[in-house]
Structures are given as structure tokens and as C-alpha cells.
Amino acid sequence: MEDNKRIIKLGGICGIVGFIIFFGIVVILEQFYWQKIPVKTTQEHLIILGSSPHSQITMGGHILIGFAMILFIVAFIALIKLLESEKPKLSARIGGLLGIIACPIMVIQMLVQGTIMVRLGRMFVAATEEAQRQSIVILYRGLRNFDIGIDLAFDTFFFTAWILLGLAMLKSKCFGKIFGALGIVLFGITAVFNIWTAPNPPGFELAPIVSLWVLAVYVQMLRSAKSMQLIFF
């Protein structure tokens, strides 16, 4: 019982820390960093990406997001343990496994995306002829489409994972019907929007609400770890 308590507590902590890193980096880079740099064309974007310290900041941010995914893997393992604390649940096992698989997909996306952005940015800055620069611009635009495909692969595993985990939560004393149903609805609607607009991202985003629900899951894991003697027999 004590081992289970430590695993679930560790999973909750890893989930919260991973959440802070992931969304902290996204908000800092998108809202406070890139918006302060006026960029109108792909050429200007590549010049910034290929220049110091922008290239180091970009690559560093992508690596940190990849590290956050490793923390989420620990959180998924612990969540399976918590949801199966009362009795085995197939939806919890499959959902947790899909979530674990989704994490390395996002790591791949972040590292591939960051490498393409920085590498081609530096190539553009180093280019001495206009023809070379135009070729790099065309190549950059084409390679960035890989982001969309990898992101869709992540969404497929990640959304399905949380829908199944939500099903497992319905009969869990730690979460309950309202908690589980809310997760199913949120991720179900988000999945429909993503499928409907694929390969383009949806114009309407539920990400902030969905993210808060996931954070609430990790907080609940920590709370549950404190009362493990009431859960395990």
C-alpha cells in the first residue's frame, strides 16, 4: 500500500510539474516572446530563427516541452495504478497505455519542429545568393507541414486516452461520475473539432478548459494519495 501511495503521489507531482513546464513554455514563447518580435514574412521569421539568442531560446523551449512529456508518462502510469486501486479496469489500462504512447510522439514533434526551425533559419542566414534563400523558404514551408501530421498523430492517441480514462473515472471513488463525464465530454468535443477541420487546426479551441481539467486530475491524484488507506485493502 505504501508503494502505491508513493507512486500515485509521484505521478501527481510529475503531472503538475509537467503541466507547468508545458503550458508555461507555450505561453511565454507565444504570448510574451514571439508577439514582441514583429514578423511579416517567412524570410523575416527565418532570419530571427537563425540568429542568436533566438535560435537557442527556440530549441531550448522545444526540449523543455519534450521533457514535460517524460513527466506525463510517469503521471499516466500512476493514474492507471490509482484507477485500478479498487478493481482492474480495462479502460484505465488501455487509456493509460495510449497516453504513454502519445507522449513520445509529442517529444518527436517538438524536437523535429525545433530542429527544422533553427537549422533552416541558420541556413537562411548563411545563404549568400537569393536563389538559395528562396529554396530554403520553400523547403521550410514544406517541412513545417510535417508538424501538422505528427500533431494529428499525437491528438489521436492523447484524446482517445483521456476519453477512456474518463470512462474509468465514472466508477472510481477518487474521481466520480461528474469528474469522469466532464473529461469525456471535453475531449470528445475537442476530438470532433479536430477531425472536422483536419488537417488544419480548429478555429474554436477548448484547450484552456481541457487543460484545467487535466490539471485537476493531477491535483486529485495528490489528494487521493493522502487517503490511500481508505482506498486499498
C-alpha positions as a Python dict, from the first residue, in 0.01 Angstrom:
ca = {
    (1, 'M'): (0, 0, 0),
    (2, 'E'): (282, 239, 87),
    (3, 'D'): (448, 176, -252),
    (4, 'N'): (122, 254, -433),
    (5, 'K'): (85, 571, -231),
    (6, 'R'): (435, 687, -329),
    (7, 'I'): (378, 604, -697),
    (8, 'I'): (49, 795, -712),
    (9, 'K'): (195, 1090, -522),
    (10, 'L'): (493, 1097, -758),
    (11, 'G'): (259, 1077, -1057),
    (12, 'G'): (55, 1371, -933),
    (13, 'I'): (367, 1580, -875),
    (14, 'C'): (510, 1488, -1218),
    (15, 'G'): (178, 1573, -1382),
    (16, 'I'): (158, 1916, -1218),
    (17, 'V'): (524, 1998, -1288),
    (18, 'G'): (487, 1877, -1648),
    (19, 'F'): (174, 2090, -1686),
    (20, 'I'): (354, 2399, -1556),
    (21, 'I'): (651, 2343, -1788),
    (22, 'F'): (442, 2264, -2096),
    (23, 'F'): (193, 2547, -2075),
    (24, 'G'): (443, 2785, -1920),
    (25, 'I'): (676, 2746, -2218),
    (26, 'V'): (388, 2775, -2465),
    (27, 'V'): (252, 3092, -2303),
    (28, 'I'): (595, 3252, -2259),
    (29, 'L'): (709, 3180, -2615),
    (30, 'E'): (382, 3258, -2789),
    (31, 'Q'): (234, 3539, -2582),
    (32, 'F'): (534, 3722, -2436),
    (33, 'Y'): (823, 3642, -2669),
    (34, 'W'): (721, 3597, -3032),
    (35, 'Q'): (444, 3858, -3022),
    (36, 'K'): (702, 4122, -2926),
    (37, 'I'): (904, 4042, -3238),
    (38, 'P'): (733, 4189, -3548),
    (39, 'V'): (746, 3927, -3823),
    (40, 'K'): (559, 3977, -4151),
    (41, 'T'): (721, 3730, -4390),
    (42, 'T'): (872, 3381, -4381),
    (43, 'Q'): (1209, 3535, -4467),
    (44, 'E'): (1199, 3758, -4159),
    (45, 'H'): (1092, 3461, -3949),
    (46, 'L'): (1387, 3253, -4071),
    (47, 'I'): (1633, 3535, -4003),
    (48, 'I'): (1513, 3553, -3643),
    (49, 'L'): (1522, 3174, -3602),
    (50, 'G'): (1876, 3159, -3735),
    (51, 'S'): (2010, 3435, -3513),
    (52, 'S'): (2135, 3419, -3156),
    (53, 'P'): (1984, 3416, -2895),
    (54, 'H'): (1655, 3338, -3071),
    (55, 'S'): (1774, 3000, -3200),
    (56, 'Q'): (1888, 2888, -2854),
    (57, 'I'): (1561, 3006, -2694),
    (58, 'T'): (1355, 2828, -2958),
    (59, 'M'): (1543, 2499, -2931),
    (60, 'G'): (1555, 2520, -2552),
    (61, 'G'): (1180, 2570, -2532),
    (62, 'H'): (1113, 2267, -2753),
    (63, 'I'): (1347, 2050, -2547),
    (64, 'L'): (1176, 2156, -2223),
    (65, 'I'): (836, 2065, -2367),
    (66, 'G'): (980, 1725, -2460),
    (67, 'F'): (1098, 1684, -2101),
    (68, 'A'): (746, 1768, -1980),
    (69, 'M'): (618, 1473, -2185),
    (70, 'I'): (850, 1240, -1992),
    (71, 'L'): (690, 1364, -1670),
    (72, 'F'): (346, 1299, -1818),
    (73, 'I'): (445, 936, -1883),
    (74, 'V'): (507, 893, -1510),
    (75, 'A'): (171, 1060, -1441),
    (76, 'F'): (-11, 821, -1676),
    (77, 'I'): (148, 517, -1508),
    (78, 'A'): (42, 646, -1166),
    (79, 'L'): (-309, 725, -1289),
    (80, 'I'): (-353, 367, -1409),
    (81, 'K'): (-246, 250, -1064),
    (82, 'L'): (-494, 483, -894),
    (83, 'L'): (-789, 394, -1119),
    (84, 'E'): (-723, 22, -1066),
    (85, 'S'): (-689, 60, -690),
    (86, 'E'): (-1040, -75, -634),
    (87, 'K'): (-1059, -329, -917),
    (88, 'P'): (-898, -386, -1260),
    (89, 'K'): (-1039, -160, -1534),
    (90, 'L'): (-967, -236, -1899),
    (91, 'S'): (-1049, 123, -1998),
    (92, 'A'): (-790, 252, -1750),
    (93, 'R'): (-519, 19, -1879),
    (94, 'I'): (-583, 89, -2247),
    (95, 'G'): (-634, 461, -2189),
    (96, 'G'): (-316, 490, -1986),
    (97, 'L'): (-120, 293, -2246),
    (98, 'L'): (-243, 520, -2526),
    (99, 'G'): (-148, 824, -2318),
    (100, 'I'): (200, 683, -2263),
    (101, 'I'): (237, 624, -2639),
    (102, 'A'): (117, 980, -2712),
    (103, 'C'): (397, 1137, -2506),
    (104, 'P'): (696, 1024, -2719),
    (105, 'I'): (501, 1130, -3029),
    (106, 'M'): (492, 1484, -2889),
    (107, 'V'): (862, 1463, -2800),
    (108, 'I'): (933, 1372, -3163),
    (109, 'Q'): (716, 1660, -3284),
    (110, 'M'): (888, 1914, -3059),
    (111, 'L'): (1242, 1807, -3145),
    (112, 'V'): (1170, 1775, -3517),
    (113, 'Q'): (991, 2110, -3522),
    (114, 'G'): (1262, 2288, -3326),
    (115, 'T'): (1541, 2136, -3534),
    (116, 'I'): (1375, 2236, -3862),
    (117, 'M'): (1311, 2589, -3743),
    (118, 'V'): (1661, 2651, -3609),
    (119, 'R'): (1856, 2457, -3871),
    (120, 'L'): (1685, 2614, -4172),
    (121, 'G'): (1695, 2954, -4003),
    (122, 'R'): (2073, 2929, -3975),
    (123, 'M'): (2097, 2805, -4334),
    (124, 'F'): (1892, 3105, -4449),
    (125, 'V'): (2113, 3350, -4259),
    (126, 'A'): (2427, 3188, -4402),
    (127, 'A'): (2297, 3183, -4761),
    (128, 'T'): (2477, 3425, -4994),
    (129, 'E'): (2252, 3404, -5301),
    (130, 'E'): (1886, 3493, -5345),
    (131, 'A'): (1814, 3162, -5520),
    (132, 'Q'): (1944, 2975, -5215),
    (133, 'R'): (1726, 3180, -4985),
    (134, 'Q'): (1413, 3115, -5194),
    (135, 'S'): (1487, 2743, -5198),
    (136, 'I'): (1522, 2741, -4820),
    (137, 'V'): (1191, 2927, -4781),
    (138, 'I'): (1011, 2672, -5000),
    (139, 'L'): (1176, 2383, -4813),
    (140, 'Y'): (1089, 2536, -4476),
    (141, 'R'): (722, 2579, -4566),
    (142, 'G'): (704, 2221, -4689),
    (143, 'L'): (878, 2067, -4388),
    (144, 'R'): (660, 2257, -4143),
    (145, 'N'): (365, 2059, -4281),
    (146, 'F'): (515, 1757, -4106),
    (147, 'D'): (418, 1929, -3780),
    (148, 'I'): (53, 1900, -3871),
    (149, 'G'): (74, 1527, -3940),
    (150, 'I'): (269, 1449, -3624),
    (151, 'D'): (35, 1668, -3419),
    (152, 'L'): (-266, 1478, -3554),
    (153, 'A'): (-99, 1151, -3457),
    (154, 'F'): (-49, 1287, -3104),
    (155, 'D'): (-408, 1406, -3083),
    (156, 'T'): (-538, 1065, -3193),
    (157, 'F'): (-364, 885, -2907),
    (158, 'F'): (-395, 1163, -2648),
    (159, 'F'): (-767, 1236, -2689),
    (160, 'T'): (-860, 867, -2704),
    (161, 'A'): (-651, 807, -2393),
    (162, 'W'): (-833, 1066, -2184),
    (163, 'I'): (-1175, 960, -2309),
    (164, 'L'): (-1105, 604, -2194),
    (165, 'L'): (-957, 727, -1867),
    (166, 'G'): (-1270, 937, -1821),
    (167, 'L'): (-1478, 620, -1861),
    (168, 'A'): (-1269, 453, -1592),
    (169, 'M'): (-1323, 754, -1364),
    (170, 'L'): (-1702, 716, -1377),
    (171, 'K'): (-1693, 428, -1129),
    (172, 'S'): (-1393, 547, -932),
    (173, 'K'): (-1430, 670, -575),
    (174, 'C'): (-1135, 903, -632),
    (175, 'F'): (-1299, 1091, -920),
    (176, 'G'): (-1665, 1002, -965),
    (177, 'K'): (-1927, 1034, -1239),
    (178, 'I'): (-1923, 1414, -1276),
    (179, 'F'): (-1545, 1431, -1297),
    (180, 'G'): (-1524, 1146, -1547),
    (181, 'A'): (-1817, 1262, -1758),
    (182, 'L'): (-1672, 1611, -1786),
    (183, 'G'): (-1346, 1471, -1919),
    (184, 'I'): (-1527, 1250, -2172),
    (185, 'V'): (-1734, 1542, -2299),
    (186, 'L'): (-1444, 1787, -2320),
    (187, 'F'): (-1209, 1552, -2503),
    (188, 'G'): (-1492, 1413, -2715),
    (189, 'I'): (-1591, 1759, -2841),
    (190, 'T'): (-1225, 1853, -2896),
    (191, 'A'): (-1169, 1533, -3095),
    (192, 'V'): (-1473, 1605, -3316),
    (193, 'F'): (-1350, 1959, -3388),
    (194, 'N'): (-1003, 1830, -3477),
    (195, 'I'): (-1141, 1561, -3708),
    (196, 'W'): (-1382, 1803, -3875),
    (197, 'T'): (-1114, 2062, -3956),
    (198, 'A'): (-822, 1822, -4024),
    (199, 'P'): (-554, 1868, -4137),
    (200, 'N'): (-593, 2231, -4027),
    (201, 'P'): (-629, 2311, -3656),
    (202, 'P'): (-982, 2402, -3541),
    (203, 'G'): (-1079, 2768, -3527),
    (204, 'F'): (-1252, 2714, -3190),
    (205, 'E'): (-1021, 2592, -2916),
    (206, 'L'): (-1127, 2419, -2595),
    (207, 'A'): (-762, 2376, -2497),
    (208, 'P'): (-772, 2614, -2195),
    (209, 'I'): (-1073, 2436, -2039),
    (210, 'V'): (-942, 2089, -2125),
    (211, 'S'): (-604, 2178, -1977),
    (212, 'L'): (-759, 2290, -1649),
    (213, 'W'): (-947, 1960, -1627),
    (214, 'V'): (-622, 1765, -1677),
    (215, 'L'): (-456, 1977, -1408),
    (216, 'A'): (-748, 1897, -1176),
    (217, 'V'): (-683, 1526, -1239),
    (218, 'Y'): (-324, 1561, -1118),
    (219, 'V'): (-432, 1760, -813),
    (220, 'Q'): (-691, 1493, -731),
    (221, 'M'): (-418, 1228, -759),
    (222, 'L'): (-221, 1404, -486),
    (223, 'R'): (-530, 1433, -268),
    (224, 'S'): (-606, 1064, -317),
    (225, 'A'): (-251, 964, -221),
    (226, 'K'): (-313, 1112, 124),
    (227, 'S'): (-603, 874, 189),
    (228, 'M'): (-463, 554, 40),
    (229, 'Q'): (-554, 356, 350),
    (230, 'L'): (-918, 420, 264),
    (231, 'I'): (-877, 303, -94),
    (232, 'F'): (-659, -7, -78),
    (233, 'F'): (-747, -326, 100),
}
